[in-house]
């Protein structure tokens, strides 16, 4: 870093004055050597001299006009106060010159000098702990004409007025001693070369600017050259020439903080620059630069800590927002960085072991301008914010780097990828969003061996010869659990051209465009491709997975969904099919141009067929749901019958509150509806079962018994949540029921016989023929007995407790069928048994209305359903059959709550309503409702 550092003989040129001349100035008759006061209206033209313990005061309206120094304070404990005017002419003529200990100088008037080496206020090296304040004005005209100059240690300098210099090497304020404290609350302006606003050469300096500093020559706003410097700027700094930095520190252990504004207008003019090690640079204000290589913040030393929560903008070639050269740097941006010049990075780091974190926004618009760039080894680059760039979004050119995007990267400059690694052993991770466009542009690109790339976010690429992920190097590991979308010719979602690559896709890949492919392996042997997600080559894209000359292994796992041709190429290729868990139906054809192909089916609870080079993975949810649907219909039938049997008001005789009056015949009818949600289980996907029906009956009391007949019809529809399968079923049923009541015990029994018709659709994704539907049509029947027992505890006033137990068993037979409607995915399914056993334990509380014209009941209980596990013969068209053991209908146990009400509408007509909620394990739940009429003859 270039610093002006042209330290003057400056005001210290007094040391070169011949001794005789100095003695003459001190003892000339016209000179004053005692405490003095220059009153209002008084003007003196000779230097004013102070010895030990003396005080000099220039009152408002008083003036000192000299050729030579205005006031010379050579004693200890001098105090100088200027409220008037001090004007000097001649080289080496300071307005106020202090040369001993414990000096206090205050200027609230005006001081002006005209001559080389003529400072406004000066204190020499003997002046330790000097206190200098300016609330008036200081102006100098001459080379090395400093506004305020201090050589001694421990100086305290405060400017709340104005300081201006107009010649080369003329600082506004300059301190040479250690432990200086310099504060500017006013204005400082300089206009020539090497005329910094504030400068310090001593160690442990503290510089604070809350006012304004402006330089128009090749001069810095604030400069420091020694160690342990502290700079705080909450005011404004403006420089307008080349190599004129806003704030520059050359020493180690510097701490620079900006919460104000820094503006530079010149090449190589940094907003903040630091050359030492262990520097801490913090920006919460605004930094703006305009010029070639004019960095917003620059650090050249090791162990730098750079934090920006403000705004940084640069305009010029190679003008990075933040630039770090040393090793072990940490750079954090949480606000905004904007660059507009060619090759101007938002953040650039060259040192090893660098950590860069972006929580804010980085925008670059110049050609070849990356958002974040690092060239050292062991770099860690993280984006949690937004990067919008005309170059690379995140770039690492060293080995062993870790690059992570949790935010958004937008890149639109042709061949500039969003995330780039040029080096070995790098890990690139995208958890956010990447969107790139242009010719030969990549979402993620790596060049080096042993690279790990993982995408769990989204990558969108629009351009020809463009790749979502490109791994260029041996032993790459590429994992996609997010989404990759490609639009363009000759473009690939994942591309690998190194040996021993491992590519895993559990997310989604979509490509469109001629000669484009989802996964492409260009060269190298022994590559492994794992697919449990989707690879979709649509539009003019026809290839989903493409291999080369190596030995490719393709593992098709649960959830694999592929559209487009698969050609594993030459070599000894292997496909492993793992049929496990629930998944939609898919049919996949495999090619191996110029090579050999072996297909292995691994065990699992799902169903898969292999026929030549064709693999069919089958969704068996329709088969599972068929017996579930039959069980749902029979359960609805018996709940309606039992509610009818237990509905009567309190009468004399028999079980209290169960029998109708005398031997009256009763006719009744109900509508019922049920929605059941079944979670994914075994090989069955999650599905919903909608059942609707009507049931009616006629009953008569016969002695101590009640007996009746019933009949009805039901309709149900089963749909998987993923719309992969559906079945429409219609059923008609008839049955008989009866009740025996003894004391407070009630025993119910019923038997139902039904016929069913089923239309099933199974959606199949064929990688060569797209989405197709396999349709099925078959019949079935079921027989279902039910028994229940209830105990009534009458508590008077029409209230009773009613614990009960119920057991239903359904046995059905579903006919065989052969599907139609697909090119190569139709199944033949044999007949099979359907068995359902349902048990309910319940406690109900019933309250009869006082007028005996109705009642309400609240209930709760536990339901347990067990399904049969019959096997069924199944075959893919043109292939041998296999027996498949149905899965997905394990035990279902859970609590339920319900309520029922009955109201007499007319003397012989009552209205009945009922609702019940059920929730069980494995995300199974249902709601059942009944609405009906009862008529007494």
Number of C-alpha atoms within 10 A of each C-alpha: 16 13 19 16 16 13 13 15 12 19 28 21 15 18 11 9 11 9 10 9 9 13 10 11 18 19 12 12 10 12 15 17 19 15 18 16 16 21 16 14 11 15 17 14 17 20 26 25 26 26 17 16 14 19 20 22 20 25 20 18 15 21 26 24 20 22 19 23 29 30 27 26 29 24 21 19 19 23 22 25 20 27 23 25 24 29 26 29 22 17 23 26 29 40 34 29 25 30 22 23 22 20 24 21 24 22 26 21 23 24 30 25 35 24 22 25 28 35 41 36 31 26 33 24 16 18 26 22 21 26 20 23 22 27 19 21 23 30 26 34 24 22 25 31 36 41 34 31 29 32 26 24 23 22 26 20 24 23 27 19 21 23 31 28 33 25 23 24 28 37 39 35 30 27 29 25 23 22 21 28 21 24 23 27 20 21 23 30 27 34 25 21 23 25 35 39 35 30 27 30 24 24 21 22 28 23 24 22 25 19 21 23 30 27 32 23 22 25 34 38 33 29 29 31 24 21 22 22 28 21 24 20 25 19 21 23 30 25 33 25 23 22 26 34 40 35 30 30 32 25 23 22 23 28 22 25 22 26 20 21 23 30 27 34 26 22 22 24 34 39 36 31 28 31 25 23 22 22 29 21 23 23 25 20 21 21 30 26 34 28 24 22 24 33 38 35 31 26 31 23 23 22 23 30 20 25 23 27 19 21 22 31 26 34 26 23 22 23 34 39 35 31 26 30 23 23 22 21 28 20 24 21 29 19 20 23 30 27 34 25 24 22 22 32 38 35 31 26 30 22 24 22 22 27 22 24 21 28 19 21 23 30 26 32 24 22 18 21 30 35 37 30 24 30 22 24 22 21 29 22 23 22 29 20 21 24 32 24 33 29 29 34 35 29 25 30 21 23 22 21 29 20 23 23 28 20 21 23 31 24 32 24 23 21 21 30 38 34 28 23 29 20 22 21 20 29 20 23 23 27 20 21 21 29 22 33 26 20 18 20 27 36 34 29 24 30 20 21 20 23 27 20 24 22 25 19 21 22 28 21 30 25 23 22 19 30 36 32 28 24 28 22 21 20 21 27 19 24 22 25 19 21 22 29 21 30 25 25 21 18 31 36 31 28 24 28 19 23 21 22 27 18 24 22 24 22 22 23 29 23 31 25 21 19 15 30 33 35 29 25 28 17 17 21 21 20 24 19 22 19 22 20 23 20 28 26 28 20 11 14 25 23 28 28 27 21 29 23 20 22 24 28 22 23 20 23 20 21 21 25 27 31 27 24 23 24 21 30 22 19 20 19 24 19 22 16 24 21 24 19 21 24 27 25 26 25 27 25 19 19 20 22 16 14 17 15 22 13 20 12 15 12 12 15 18 23 24 22 22 18 14 12 14 15 23 25 28 24 25 24 32 22 20 20 25 22 24 23 22 26 27 20 25 27 20 23 28 24 16 22 24 20 14 19 23 15 21 18 20 16 15 12 15 17 18 22 22 23 25 20 15 13 13 12 16 18 19 20 21 21 19 23 20 21 20 22 21 26 20 21 17 20 25 27 28 21 23 21 23 19 23 20 21 21 22 20 21 19 22 18 19 10 9 12 15 20 18 20 19 22 19 19 20 22 19 23 21 25 22 23 16 11 12 21 25 22 24 19 20 18 21 18 21 18 19 19 24 21 23 18 21 14 11 16 18 21 19 21 22 23 22 21 19 21 17 21 17 19 15 22 21 27 22 27 24 24 24 18 16 15 14 18 21 21 21 21 17 16 18 20 20 22 18 23 19 25 19 20 17 20 20 21 15 15 10 8 10 17 18 20 18 19 18 19 17 21 19 23 20 24 19 22 18 21 17 18 17 18 20 18 14 19 14 19 29 22 23 17 22 17 17 18 18 24 22 23 19 22 17 19 17 18 17 19 17 21 19 21 16 10 7 13 15 20 22 19 20 18 18 19 18 18 19 16 20 18 21 18 17 14 16 18 15 22 18 23 17 12 13 10 17 15 13 17 13 22 23 24 23 15 15 19 20 16 18 21 18 18 18 20 19 24 17 17 14 10 9 11 17 18 19 25 18 20 18 18 18 20 20 19 13 16 13 19 20 18 18 18 19 22 19 20 19 23 17 16 9
